[in-house]
Amino acid sequence: MESYADGARFDCLLFDMDDTLYPLSLGINLACRKNIQDYMLHKLQIEESQVPKMCLDLYKEYGTTMAGLKLLGYDFDYDDFHACVHGTLPYEKLKPDPVLRQLLLSLPQRKIIFTNSDKAHAARVLEKLGLEDCFEGIICFETLNPPTEQAANEQKNADEADTDGGSREGFDDPAPPRGILCKPSLESMEAVIEIAKLDAKRTVIDQAALIFFRISPIHCVHRDS
């Protein structure tokens, strides 16, 4: 691992949030997984014997179980999913971390949270940790997946631009349903670079959260397990 003591050559640090800003040992991840599986069982009526493996397989394949479920054609409300999955998490286990806070505040670079979670969960976690003012902003589920009406308007504008620009192969065909945009997809990283106006060559990201060997300009930091 190269040394980052000369941090001046980097001007932005992208942080994952869950199990990164607080220990995995707190069990938040396990509680979240249980809630996802309960949602699959009770809300989506998926066979109980299939739920655990399906939950894990979709997570590995698509970055989040939620994204995989959507691509498989399951119809559910995003807000309802997030409310069910995060609503009963043991947030009381999260405590202020003054050492981490001081470390973050001492770093001169831009600091941005990049999480697949929804904004309500992200805000609550940062508040519990006492880190809500340590980051320039949060790029979360809603950032990459705007509400349906907004997404529809964006698609309409894109379609009009394509039509105005001349012929487009297959432009009369209906567009395939848009999947959920989330890490670790290449598209999500490209979106973050554009949204946050990042210089990829001067950005550091935690490799334990994202493995973007295909985006070579972005520098990855290894974390020991």
N, C-alpha and C positions, 0 to 999 in steps of 0.2 A: 504494500500500500504506500502510495507516495505521501509525502508530508504536505500538510495544508497550513503550515506555520506562516507561509507567505500568502495569507488569505487575501491580500490586496488584489491578487489577480482574479479573484472571484467576487462578483458583486451581488449574487443572489443565492440563497439557500432555500431549497424546497424541502419541507418537512412532511412526512407522513404523521398521522396523529395517533390512532388507536394502536396500542401495544408498542408505541415508539416513545411518546412523551410520558408514558406511565408503564409500569412493568406488566408483562404478560401474566405474571403470577397472581395478579389481582383477580383473575377469572372473568373479566368483562367479556373477553372473547368467547368463552364457553357459554356464558349466559346469552350472548347475542346469537350464537349458533343454535342453542336450544329454542329460542324464540322464533328463529327462521324456520326451524323444523316444525314447530307448532303451527306456524302460519301455513306452511305447505300442507300439513295434515288437516287442519280444521277449516281453513279458508279456501284452499285450492282443491281440497278433497283428493289429495294424492294418497295412494295406498301406503299405509303405515310402514310396511316392510321395505318399501322402496325409498322412503324419505331420507334416511341417513346417508346412504351411498349417493343418491341423486344430489343431495345438498352439497356434498364434498366434491363430486365430479363436476358439477356446474361451476362451483367456485374455482376449481383448478383450470377449467376450460375457458371461462369467460371473465374471470377477474372477480365477479361477485355472483352469488347464487341468484340474486334478483335479476341480473342481466341475462343469465342463462334461462331462467323461467320465462322471461319475456320473449326471448328468441324462439322458445319452444311453443309459443302461442298462448300461454296462460294470460288471462285478462284480469288485471287487478289494478287498483289505484295506488300510485306511488306513495302518496301521503299516508294512506291506510297501512301500507306495508311498513313504512318507517315508524309509524306510531306503535304498531304491534311489536316490532322488533326491538325498538329502543325504549318503549314506554315503561318497561319494568326492569330495566338494567339496574344493577346495584351501584348507582352513582356515588352512594355514601362511602364506598371504598376509595374513591379518589380524594386525595388530600393535597393541600397547597405544597408546592415543592420550591422553597425559596432558593435552593442551590441551583436548580435548573433555571429558575427565573433570572437569577443574577448572571448566569452563563449566557443565556439568550440575549439579555440586555447589553452584555459586553461585546457582542458580535456586531461589527459595523455594517455588515452586509444586509441587504433586503432579506426579510424572512417571511416566507409564505407557507401556509398550510395547504397541502394537497391531499384531500381525503375523498373516498367514495361515499362517505356518510352524508346524511342530510344536514342542512345548516343548523337545525335545532339541536341535534346531537352534538355537533362540533362546538357550538356555542356553550352548551352545558358542560362539556368536558373541559374546555379551556377555562371556564369560570371556576369549576371545582379545583383545578390545578393552580389557579391564580395566575394564569398566563395570558389572559384575554387581551392585554395591551402589549404583548411581546411580538406580535406579528402584524405585518402590513395588511394582510387580508387572508381570506379563506376561499380556496377554490374547492367547491363541494359538489354534491350530486346536482343541486339545482343550477349551479353555474354551467355545468356541461350538458344538462338536460332541462332546458327551460320548459315552462308550462306549455301544454298542448297548443293553445291559441297562439302563443308567441312562436313556437316551432312551426306551426302551420303557415304563419305569415312569412317567416324566413324562407320556407320551402316555396311559397307562392312567388316571392321576390326572385328566388333563384331560378324558378321555372320561367318567369317572364324574361329574365336576363338571358337565359339560354335561347328562348324563342326569338328575342330581338337580335341575338348575335348570329342567327342563321340556322341552318339545318343541324339537327342533333340526332344521331342514330338512336332510334327507339323512343323519341321524345313523346310519342303518342301513347306509349305503354305506361300503365300506372307504376309509380315508384314503389319499390319494396318497402315494407314497414321499417321504420327507423328503429334500430336497436338502442339499448341504453349505452351511452358513452361513459366508459370508466377505465381506470387503470387496471391492468398494465397494458392496455392497447396502445399501439403506436399513435392512433388517431387522438387519443386523449392527451398524450404528451404534446403532440403538435398543437392541439387546442390550447393547452396551458401556456405554451410558449407565445402564442398569439395573444391570448387574453391578458397575460401579465406583462407582455412586451419584454420578453426575456432575450438575452444574448446567450444562446445555448453554450457557447464556448466559455462563458463566464458564470455558469450556473452549476451548483453542486446539488446532487440528490442522493438520498439514502438508498443504496442498492438493495438492502433488505426489504425495502418497500416496493421498489421498482427495479426491474432488470431490463435496461434499455441498451443492450449492446448494439442495436441497430441504429441508435441515435448517438453516434460516436462522439460528437462534440460535447455532450453532457457528461460531466464528471460524476462518477459514482463513489460513494463512501461505503466501505464495508463495516458492518456492525458484528461484533462477536455475539454468538448466541448466549 
